[in-house]
Amino acid sequence: MNFLLILRNPRIWLILIIVLIVFTSFRKSRPYILGILGLLIFAGFIFSEPEEISERAKTLIPINQINLAEVDLQPNRGVGWNFIGEISNQSSYTLTGFDIELIVQDCKSVQNQDNCSTIEKTEAHIDLSVNPNKQQSFTKRLYLREFHPEGQIKWSYHILSTEAKVSKE
């Protein structure tokens, strides 16, 4: 078994901590055991850092191979807004996430959509796991500022990038 996999297992850490607490009852070895415990905890934090998304994972699924449907921006009961919808993955890779840009505009005239001013522009990352040729619903809570529109609120989104599951080689 790989040493890093052992370090990432929370049960191993729990057992180590319990064993070390029992051994700390010996006064003469207490500083050494606490030092070892500190080093193990430090090593655990270092090795459990999330892996960086490789550039290959960001280029495996072209944006035109994912489709969003029934997308809506709804106020949340508490704080924020929910960006919800259905995503379908038409690629041959597992989709693990995507980035969007959300633009909220205040349109003073319903007839003239060109007379709109941008009141919020934000980017968000949505983590999920959609197998090839499958679809799945998603929800992402967004924290936008409070809107005080002078006209009608209009919003739009653009998919900026995708992420795919990359097999370890």
N, C-alpha and C positions, 0 to 999 in steps of 0.2 A: 504494500500500500504506500502511496506517495506521502512523504512527510508533510507536505503542505495540506493535503486533504485531512490528515490527522489534526493539524493545528486549527483547521476551520470547523471542526466538529464541536458544537457547544457541549456535548456530553463529556468529551475528553477534558474540557476546561473545568467543568463542574467537578469531575472526579479529582483532577489535580488540585483544585482549590480545597476540597474537603480533606484530601490527604495532607496537604501542606498545613492546614489549620490544626490537624491532629498532631503533626510533628512539631508545631510551634510550642507545644507544651514543654518541650525540652529547652530549658533556659540557655544552656551553653551554645546550642546550635541555632538559636532563634535568628540572629543577624544573618547567618548564611542562608537559612531557609527563606527568610524574607527577601534577601537579595535575589535568590533564584526565582522566587515567585514574581518579583518585579520584572526580571528579565523575561520570564515566560509570558507575562501579560503584555509587555512591550512587544515581544516577537509576535504574539497573537494579533495585536493591532496592526502591525506592519504587514503581516501576511494576509490579513483578512480585508485589506483595502479592495474596493471594487476594481475589477479589471477595466482598463481603458478600452473603449470601443475602437476597433481597428479601422483603418481607412477602407480596407476591403469590405468590412461589414456595412459600411455606409454606401458602397457602390454596387452591391449585388442586386438590389431590387430597384429598378428604375421607377420614378414617381408615376409614370403612366401605367404601371402594373398593379397599382392599388387604387381602389375606388371607394369613395365615401358616399353614403346615402343616408337619408333621413337625419341630416345634421341639424342640430338646434342649439341655441344658446339660451339657457333658462336661468332665471334667478334662483339661487339656492335658498333654502329655508333660513339658514343662518347667515353666514358671511360668504360672499363670493357668488360666482356664477358657475353653472355646469355646462360644459361643452360636451354634448352627447351625440351619438350617431352609430352607424353601422359601417364597418370597414370590411372590404373583401380583398383578399390577397390572390392575385392572378399569376403570381410568379412561381418558380419551382423551389423557392427557399422559404424558410419560416420567418415571418415578419416579427421582429421583437420590439419595434417602436417606430415612431415617426415624429417629425417636428412640423409644427404649423405656425403660421403667422396669422393672427386675428386682428382685423381692422374694424373698429366701431366708428360710425360716422353719424353726425347730426345733420339731417337733411331738412332745410327750412321749408322746402316746397315739395309736395308729393309729385307734382307734374314735372318739375325740373330737377332731375336727379343729379345734374351737374353742380347744383348749388349746395354741396355738402361739405362740411368741415370735419376733419378727423379729430375725434375726441379721445381715442384710445388706440394704441397700436402695440401689440405684445406678441412675443413668441413663447411657445410652450412645447414641452416634450411629453409624449404620451407613450408610456410603457405598456406593452401587451404581448401576447404570443398568439399569432394567427398562422396556422399551418398552411402549406401551399394549397391553392384552389379552395379555400374555406373562407367563411365570413364570421364576424364576431361583433358584438356591440361593445362600445367603449364609453366611458365617462371620465372627464377630466375637470377637476375643480380649478377655476381660474379666479384670481383675486384682482378684480378691476376696480378702478376708482368709481365713486358714485357718480351716476349720470344725471345731469340737469339739462336735458335737451330743450332747445327752442322750437324744434320741429319734431320730425319722426326719426327714430333710431333705425339705422340700417347697418348691418354687419356683414362681413365677408371673411373668408379664410383662404389661405393658400398653403398647400403642402410644400414644405421646404426641403425635406430629406427623409430618407427611410433608413432603418437599421435591420440587418438580417442576422440570423444565427449562423455563426461560422464554426464549422467543425474543426476541432483541434487536430493539427497535423503532426 
